Amino acid sequence: MVKDLRTIRISKGLTQEELAKLAGISRSTYIHIEHGNHPSLRSAMRIAKVLKHKVEEIFLPEVVNK
């Protein structure tokens, strides 16, 4: 991931549980995503919306974003 999801979450002052709840996903699903598992498109969009970032900024490889 281009930007470290954990870093973004912390910069927004959110816990894993809070972000998961706001995104409408389970905490365990969020933890798996934060540790590098690929999210579903729906989960990625929800997380990006909560974090106020574009999906591609968070989840696409850096090479694609250039």
N, C-alpha and C positions, 0 to 999 in steps of 0.2 A: 504494500500500500504506500502511496506517495507520502501521505502525512500519517504520522503515528496516531491511530484512533484514540489510544489512551491519553496521549498528550492533548488532543483536541477536547476530549471529554473533560479532563481535569481543568483545562483553561476556561471551560464554561461553568465550572463549579458543580459538576454533576457526579454522582456516584454511578456505578454500573447499574445498580437497581433503579435509580431515578431515570437514567437514560432509557433503559429497557422499558420501563413503564410508560414514559412519554412516547416512545416509538411503537408501543403496542406489541412488543415481543417479550419472550420470557428472559429472565436474567441469565439463565444457562445458555440460551441461544446467543445472547449478546456477548457473554464471556468467550464463547467459542469464536465468534467473529473477531473480537478484540485480540485474540491470540493467533489470528491469521487464517482461520477457516473462511471460505468464501460464503458470503451471505446470498440469500435469494435476492432477486431484483427488488421485490417488495420490501424486504427488510432493509436493504441498502438505501432505498429511497426514503424510508421512514427515518432511519438514523441520520441521513444527510439533512433532512428537513429539520429535525430537532436541533442538530448542531449548526444549522444555517450555513451549510457548505454545499457545493455541487457534488453530486454522486461521484463524478469522475475525479474530483480533487482528492477524494478519500480512498476510493476503491480501485482505480485503474493504475496500472504500472506507470512509473514516471516517464518512460519512453513514449507512451501514448499521449501523455499530457503536453508534450513539447510542441 
